[in-house]
Amino acid sequence: MKILVWILRLAVAFVLISTVVMHKFRGTEETRYIFETIGMEPNGRYVIGTLELVAGLLILIPRTTGFGALLASGILAGAIFFHLTSLGIEVLGDGGALFYMAMGTFLGCIILLLLHRRQIQLFFRKTKPRG
């Protein structure tokens, strides 16, 4: 089971980190189009890219996997929302590849979040104000 969880963590982190490095930070045509369409180019692209990079790195660290999965699932929920409302499933003739990759990565994050939910629960128990 531990090996399967590591494979999932590596796969999710790879998608998050590689899309940032190869697309968001380089400003590829697809990425610029997406962020222009939703009114967030270029600053939003850099902010979202940085948050995705942080999430991917957090997922790779065993003690922070839950937090990375939580952050990434929020970002990916936003991406899915924009695909369903203003971008469409297919972007610039990609056959829906970006949408389906976002869906698969989102599902991976949800699974990681469920598997590591105790990290987040313990964090909020420790930081709860005493009164």
N, CA and C atoms as a LAMMPS dump frame, in Angstrom:
ITEM: TIMESTEP
0
ITEM: NUMBER OF ATOMS
393
ITEM: BOX BOUNDS ff ff ff
-5.0000000000000000e+02 5.0000000000000000e+02
-5.0000000000000000e+02 5.0000000000000000e+02
-5.0000000000000000e+02 5.0000000000000000e+02
ITEM: ATOMS id mol type element x y z
1 1 1 N 0.828 -1.203 0
2 1 2 C 0 0 0
3 1 3 C 0.871 1.264 0
4 2 1 N 1.961 1.245 0.785
5 2 2 C 2.846 2.416 0.838
6 2 3 C 3.437 2.734 -0.535
7 3 1 N 3.742 1.698 -1.291
8 3 2 C 4.308 1.909 -2.627
9 3 3 C 3.276 2.571 -3.534
10 4 1 N 2.034 2.137 -3.467
11 4 2 C 0.972 2.738 -4.288
12 4 3 C 0.753 4.198 -3.918
13 5 1 N 0.806 4.501 -2.628
14 5 2 C 0.641 5.888 -2.192
15 5 3 C 1.798 6.744 -2.694
16 6 1 N 3.013 6.224 -2.641
17 6 2 C 4.165 6.957 -3.158
18 6 3 C 4.043 7.182 -4.66
19 7 1 N 3.583 6.18 -5.375
20 7 2 C 3.404 6.332 -6.819
21 7 3 C 2.378 7.432 -7.104
22 8 1 N 1.288 7.443 -6.347
23 8 2 C 0.269 8.481 -6.516
24 8 3 C 0.853 9.853 -6.183
25 9 1 N 1.592 9.948 -5.093
26 9 2 C 2.209 11.223 -4.719
27 9 3 C 3.16 11.716 -5.808
28 10 1 N 3.985 10.82 -6.316
29 10 2 C 4.929 11.203 -7.373
30 10 3 C 4.207 11.633 -8.645
31 11 1 N 3.149 10.907 -9.002
32 11 2 C 2.403 11.239 -10.22
33 11 3 C 1.747 12.615 -10.105
34 12 1 N 1.075 12.86 -8.981
35 12 2 C 0.394 14.143 -8.785
36 12 3 C 1.418 15.276 -8.743
37 13 1 N 2.487 15.088 -7.979
38 13 2 C 3.522 16.128 -7.882
39 13 3 C 4.161 16.381 -9.239
40 14 1 N 4.404 15.327 -10.011
41 14 2 C 4.999 15.483 -11.34
42 14 3 C 4.109 16.344 -12.231
43 15 1 N 2.818 16.061 -12.251
44 15 2 C 1.905 16.85 -13.09
45 15 3 C 1.912 18.306 -12.647
46 16 1 N 1.786 18.544 -11.345
47 16 2 C 1.741 19.919 -10.841
48 16 3 C 3.031 20.673 -11.176
49 17 1 N 4.158 20.079 -10.842
50 17 2 C 5.431 20.769 -11.021
51 17 3 C 5.784 20.919 -12.499
52 18 1 N 5.563 19.885 -13.284
53 18 2 C 5.93 19.978 -14.704
54 18 3 C 5.071 20.981 -15.46
55 19 1 N 3.782 21.092 -15.137
56 19 2 C 2.955 22.078 -15.839
57 19 3 C 3.363 23.498 -15.48
58 20 1 N 3.831 23.686 -14.252
59 20 2 C 4.314 25.015 -13.865
60 20 3 C 5.574 25.362 -14.64
61 21 1 N 6.535 24.458 -14.608
62 21 2 C 7.833 24.725 -15.234
63 21 3 C 7.721 24.804 -16.754
64 22 1 N 6.978 23.893 -17.343
65 22 2 C 6.921 23.818 -18.803
66 22 3 C 5.907 24.783 -19.429
67 23 1 N 4.905 25.211 -18.664
68 23 2 C 3.851 26.024 -19.271
69 23 3 C 3.627 27.367 -18.585
70 24 1 N 3.301 27.343 -17.307
71 24 2 C 2.911 28.599 -16.651
72 24 3 C 4.055 29.597 -16.58
73 25 1 N 5.221 29.168 -16.135
74 25 2 C 6.329 30.108 -16.003
75 25 3 C 6.922 30.491 -17.356
76 26 1 N 6.752 29.661 -18.342
77 26 2 C 7.254 29.986 -19.684
78 26 3 C 6.247 30.787 -20.501
79 27 1 N 4.999 30.799 -20.075
80 27 2 C 3.982 31.559 -20.784
81 27 3 C 3.664 31.015 -22.156
82 28 1 N 3.438 29.718 -22.246
83 28 2 C 3.1 29.11 -23.535
84 28 3 C 1.786 29.68 -24.058
85 29 1 N 1.542 29.485 -25.326
86 29 2 C 0.333 30.019 -25.974
87 29 3 C -0.933 29.566 -25.255
88 30 1 N -1.035 28.262 -24.96
89 30 2 C -2.217 27.737 -24.261
90 30 3 C -2.42 28.424 -22.924
91 31 1 N -1.343 28.527 -22.16
92 31 2 C -1.438 29.098 -20.821
93 31 3 C -1.819 30.57 -20.876
94 32 1 N -1.193 31.318 -21.764
95 32 2 C -1.55 32.733 -21.896
96 32 3 C -3.008 32.881 -22.31
97 33 1 N -3.472 32.051 -23.249
98 33 2 C -4.868 32.092 -23.688
99 33 3 C -5.816 31.837 -22.511
100 34 1 N -5.517 30.803 -21.748
101 34 2 C -6.376 30.453 -20.605
102 34 3 C -6.469 31.613 -19.624
103 35 1 N -5.328 32.148 -19.223
104 35 2 C -5.34 33.208 -18.217
105 35 3 C -5.863 34.529 -18.774
106 36 1 N -5.698 34.781 -20.06
107 36 2 C -6.322 35.962 -20.667
108 36 3 C -7.837 35.812 -20.663
109 37 1 N -8.323 34.615 -20.997
110 37 2 C -9.761 34.361 -21.05
111 37 3 C -10.423 34.574 -19.697
112 38 1 N -9.754 34.179 -18.628
113 38 2 C -10.36 34.33 -17.293
114 38 3 C -9.941 35.639 -16.627
115 39 1 N -9.206 36.486 -17.366
116 39 2 C -8.852 37.817 -16.879
117 39 3 C -7.768 37.837 -15.815
118 40 1 N -6.839 36.895 -15.886
119 40 2 C -5.798 36.816 -14.862
120 40 3 C -4.379 36.797 -15.436
121 41 1 N -4.207 37.214 -16.673
122 41 2 C -2.88 37.177 -17.317
123 41 3 C -2.198 38.523 -17.107
124 42 1 N -0.961 38.589 -16.73
125 42 2 C -0.013 37.53 -16.415
126 42 3 C 0.088 37.224 -14.917
127 43 1 N -0.335 38.176 -14.07
128 43 2 C -0.114 38.01 -12.625
129 43 3 C -0.759 36.748 -12.066
130 44 1 N -1.974 36.47 -12.471
131 44 2 C -2.654 35.27 -11.995
132 44 3 C -1.913 34.002 -12.381
133 45 1 N -1.333 34.005 -13.562
134 45 2 C -0.567 32.847 -14.029
135 45 3 C 0.625 32.603 -13.118
136 46 1 N 1.309 33.658 -12.727
137 46 2 C 2.469 33.511 -11.845
138 46 3 C 2.058 33.096 -10.432
139 47 1 N 0.989 33.675 -9.926
140 47 2 C 0.526 33.325 -8.58
141 47 3 C 0.058 31.874 -8.531
142 48 1 N -0.795 31.489 -9.476
143 48 2 C -1.292 30.108 -9.52
144 48 3 C -0.125 29.147 -9.751
145 49 1 N 0.791 29.497 -10.627
146 49 2 C 1.951 28.646 -10.878
147 49 3 C 2.791 28.453 -9.627
148 50 1 N 3.014 29.521 -8.896
149 50 2 C 3.789 29.423 -7.655
150 50 3 C 3.068 28.553 -6.633
151 51 1 N 1.759 28.736 -6.501
152 51 2 C 0.988 27.916 -5.558
153 51 3 C 0.995 26.439 -5.972
154 52 1 N 0.915 26.171 -7.267
155 52 2 C 0.985 24.779 -7.739
156 52 3 C 2.352 24.173 -7.453
157 53 1 N 3.395 24.963 -7.628
158 53 2 C 4.747 24.485 -7.337
159 53 3 C 4.883 24.158 -5.847
160 54 1 N 4.399 25.034 -4.993
161 54 2 C 4.426 24.791 -3.544
162 54 3 C 3.627 23.537 -3.206
163 55 1 N 2.438 23.405 -3.781
164 55 2 C 1.593 22.229 -3.511
165 55 3 C 2.305 20.945 -3.935
166 56 1 N 2.92 20.965 -5.108
167 56 2 C 3.634 19.778 -5.585
168 56 3 C 4.773 19.393 -4.659
169 57 1 N 5.518 20.385 -4.175
170 57 2 C 6.617 20.103 -3.257
171 57 3 C 6.103 19.599 -1.91
172 58 1 N 5.018 20.193 -1.418
173 58 2 C 4.428 19.729 -0.153
174 58 3 C 3.953 18.28 -0.258
175 59 1 N 3.416 17.916 -1.401
176 59 2 C 2.943 16.542 -1.604
177 59 3 C 4.098 15.553 -1.521
178 60 1 N 5.275 15.952 -1.947
179 60 2 C 6.434 15.058 -1.925
180 60 3 C 7.003 14.833 -0.521
181 61 1 N 6.733 15.741 0.396
182 61 2 C 7.244 15.628 1.765
183 61 3 C 6.202 14.874 2.597
184 62 1 N 6.543 13.713 3.126
185 62 2 C 5.552 12.899 3.837
186 62 3 C 4.784 13.638 4.935
187 63 1 N 5.434 14.508 5.683
188 63 2 C 4.763 15.211 6.792
189 63 3 C 3.811 16.306 6.323
190 64 1 N 3.891 16.67 5.036
191 64 2 C 3.057 17.771 4.535
192 64 3 C 2.186 17.37 3.345
193 65 1 N 2.123 16.088 3.058
194 65 2 C 1.355 15.624 1.892
195 65 3 C -0.099 16.092 1.948
196 66 1 N -0.723 15.992 3.099
197 66 2 C -2.122 16.399 3.234
198 66 3 C -2.336 17.861 2.907
199 67 1 N -1.419 18.707 3.363
200 67 2 C -1.533 20.147 3.094
201 67 3 C -1.339 20.454 1.613
202 68 1 N -0.384 19.779 0.992
203 68 2 C -0.177 19.956 -0.437
204 68 3 C -1.382 19.497 -1.238
205 69 1 N -1.96 18.365 -0.827
206 69 2 C -3.145 17.851 -1.518
207 69 3 C -4.331 18.788 -1.334
208 70 1 N -4.453 19.377 -0.158
209 70 2 C -5.536 20.339 0.09
210 70 3 C -5.369 21.577 -0.783
211 71 1 N -4.162 22.118 -0.816
212 71 2 C -3.886 23.295 -1.643
213 71 3 C -4.107 22.991 -3.126
214 72 1 N -3.556 21.883 -3.588
215 72 2 C -3.689 21.527 -5.008
216 72 3 C -5.144 21.244 -5.385
217 73 1 N -5.894 20.598 -4.512
218 73 2 C -7.292 20.308 -4.854
219 73 3 C -8.1 21.597 -4.978
220 74 1 N -7.773 22.601 -4.17
221 74 2 C -8.445 23.899 -4.309
222 74 3 C -8.111 24.575 -5.626
223 75 1 N -6.834 24.557 -5.987
224 75 2 C -6.401 25.155 -7.254
225 75 3 C -7.05 24.426 -8.431
226 76 1 N -7.033 23.102 -8.377
227 76 2 C -7.597 22.31 -9.477
228 76 3 C -9.115 22.451 -9.554
229 77 1 N -9.773 22.61 -8.414
230 77 2 C -11.219 22.862 -8.435
231 77 3 C -11.502 24.162 -9.187
232 78 1 N -10.646 25.162 -8.986
233 78 2 C -10.782 26.411 -9.732
234 78 3 C -10.568 26.209 -11.216
235 79 1 N -9.557 25.437 -11.574
236 79 2 C -9.299 25.162 -12.995
237 79 3 C -10.479 24.449 -13.635
238 80 1 N -11.018 23.463 -12.941
239 80 2 C -12.174 22.719 -13.457
240 80 3 C -13.38 23.645 -13.594
241 81 1 N -13.58 24.517 -12.61
242 81 2 C -14.677 25.492 -12.667
243 81 3 C -14.562 26.355 -13.928
244 82 1 N -13.381 26.877 -14.197
245 82 2 C -13.209 27.734 -15.373
246 82 3 C -13.366 26.954 -16.673
247 83 1 N -12.947 25.709 -16.692
248 83 2 C -13.176 24.884 -17.883
249 83 3 C -14.674 24.715 -18.13
250 84 1 N -15.421 24.513 -17.073
251 84 2 C -16.856 24.257 -17.215
252 84 3 C -17.673 25.52 -17.449
253 85 1 N -17.121 26.688 -17.122
254 85 2 C -17.909 27.911 -17.251
255 85 3 C -17.466 28.817 -18.393
256 86 1 N -16.164 29.055 -18.556
257 86 2 C -15.76 30.028 -19.571
258 86 3 C -14.769 29.497 -20.608
259 87 1 N -14.009 28.47 -20.285
260 87 2 C -13.01 27.97 -21.231
261 87 3 C -13.544 26.885 -22.144
262 88 1 N -14.382 26.034 -21.611
263 88 2 C -14.836 24.854 -22.335
264 88 3 C -13.915 23.676 -22.042
265 89 1 N -14.385 22.504 -22.373
266 89 2 C -13.597 21.291 -22.135
267 89 3 C -12.348 21.302 -23.019
268 90 1 N -12.516 21.677 -24.256
269 90 2 C -11.403 21.718 -25.213
270 90 3 C -10.846 23.133 -25.293
271 91 1 N -9.534 23.254 -25.172
272 91 2 C -8.865 24.55 -25.24
273 91 3 C -7.882 24.526 -26.404
274 92 1 N -8.091 25.425 -27.356
275 92 2 C -7.209 25.555 -28.517
276 92 3 C -6.949 24.216 -29.212
277 93 1 N -8.008 23.436 -29.375
278 93 2 C -7.92 22.186 -30.115
279 93 3 C -7.151 21.069 -29.426
280 94 1 N -7.089 21.091 -28.09
281 94 2 C -6.328 20.052 -27.378
282 94 3 C -7.119 18.772 -27.134
283 95 1 N -8.368 18.723 -27.618
284 95 2 C -9.182 17.523 -27.434
285 95 3 C -9.603 17.294 -25.993
286 96 1 N -9.476 18.317 -25.163
287 96 2 C -9.851 18.197 -23.759
288 96 3 C -8.725 17.698 -22.866
289 97 1 N -7.512 17.612 -23.397
290 97 2 C -6.38 17.059 -22.637
291 97 3 C -6.146 17.803 -21.328
292 98 1 N -6.157 19.13 -21.372
293 98 2 C -5.925 19.892 -20.14
294 98 3 C -7.033 19.657 -19.117
295 99 1 N -8.261 19.614 -19.584
296 99 2 C -9.389 19.385 -18.68
297 99 3 C -9.294 18.006 -18.037
298 100 1 N -9.026 16.995 -18.842
299 100 2 C -8.958 15.632 -18.297
300 100 3 C -7.754 15.445 -17.385
301 101 1 N -6.652 16.122 -17.686
302 101 2 C -5.492 16.061 -16.808
303 101 3 C -5.819 16.735 -15.476
304 102 1 N -6.53 17.85 -15.523
305 102 2 C -6.941 18.525 -14.288
306 102 3 C -7.876 17.628 -13.482
307 103 1 N -8.797 16.959 -14.153
308 103 2 C -9.73 16.06 -13.449
309 103 3 C -8.976 14.896 -12.793
310 104 1 N -8.062 14.284 -13.52
311 104 2 C -7.303 13.155 -12.981
312 104 3 C -6.418 13.576 -11.817
313 105 1 N -5.778 14.727 -11.951
314 105 2 C -4.92 15.218 -10.883
315 105 3 C -5.752 15.609 -9.666
316 106 1 N -6.916 16.201 -9.898
317 106 2 C -7.842 16.541 -8.81
318 106 3 C -8.252 15.275 -8.062
319 107 1 N -8.6 14.236 -8.79
320 107 2 C -8.975 12.966 -8.155
321 107 3 C -7.806 12.417 -7.337
322 108 1 N -6.608 12.465 -7.885
323 108 2 C -5.42 12.027 -7.144
324 108 3 C -5.236 12.823 -5.862
325 109 1 N -5.463 14.136 -5.927
326 109 2 C -5.346 14.983 -4.742
327 109 3 C -6.397 14.636 -3.694
328 110 1 N -7.604 14.373 -4.141
329 110 2 C -8.668 14.007 -3.195
330 110 3 C -8.313 12.7 -2.493
331 111 1 N -7.8 11.729 -3.228
332 111 2 C -7.384 10.467 -2.62
333 111 3 C -6.265 10.715 -1.61
334 112 1 N -5.256 11.507 -1.99
335 112 2 C -4.169 11.821 -1.063
336 112 3 C -4.688 12.571 0.158
337 113 1 N -5.623 13.468 -0.06
338 113 2 C -6.203 14.223 1.047
339 113 3 C -6.918 13.288 2.021
340 114 1 N -7.666 12.35 1.498
341 114 2 C -8.356 11.387 2.363
342 114 3 C -7.365 10.505 3.119
343 115 1 N -6.312 10.091 2.438
344 115 2 C -5.313 9.234 3.078
345 115 3 C -4.495 9.974 4.137
346 116 1 N -4.359 11.286 3.986
347 116 2 C -3.526 12.069 4.903
348 116 3 C -4.343 13.095 5.685
349 117 1 N -5.611 12.87 5.808
350 117 2 C -6.485 13.838 6.491
351 117 3 C -6.097 14.048 7.95
352 118 1 N -5.495 13.05 8.542
353 118 2 C -5.091 13.144 9.955
354 118 3 C -4.076 14.274 10.155
355 119 1 N -3.199 14.502 9.179
356 119 2 C -2.234 15.603 9.278
357 119 3 C -2.955 16.93 9.486
358 120 1 N -3.987 17.128 8.714
359 120 2 C -4.726 18.39 8.77
360 120 3 C -5.545 18.463 10.044
361 121 1 N -6.182 17.357 10.427
362 121 2 C -6.958 17.332 11.663
363 121 3 C -6.077 17.643 12.866
364 122 1 N -4.895 17.032 12.939
365 122 2 C -3.986 17.277 14.059
366 122 3 C -3.503 18.718 14.082
367 123 1 N -3.24 19.273 12.913
368 123 2 C -2.797 20.661 12.834
369 123 3 C -3.852 21.595 13.412
370 124 1 N -5.104 21.395 13.045
371 124 2 C -6.156 22.291 13.527
372 124 3 C -6.475 22.053 14.993
373 125 1 N -6.249 20.869 15.487
374 125 2 C -6.424 20.62 16.924
375 125 3 C -5.344 21.347 17.72
376 126 1 N -4.116 21.354 17.199
377 126 2 C -3.003 21.997 17.881
378 126 3 C -3.123 23.523 17.864
379 127 1 N -3.68 24.079 16.801
380 127 2 C -3.745 25.528 16.657
381 127 3 C -5.062 26.113 17.147
382 128 1 N -5.921 25.288 17.682
383 128 2 C -7.209 25.757 18.178
384 128 3 C -6.994 26.674 19.387
385 129 1 N -7.587 27.869 19.362
386 129 2 C -7.409 28.787 20.498
387 129 3 C -8.039 28.209 21.774
388 130 1 N -7.34 28.408 22.856
389 130 2 C -7.855 27.925 24.139
390 130 3 C -8.569 29.064 24.833
391 131 1 N -9.71 28.758 25.385
392 131 2 C -10.448 29.846 25.998
393 131 3 C -11.23 29.415 27.098
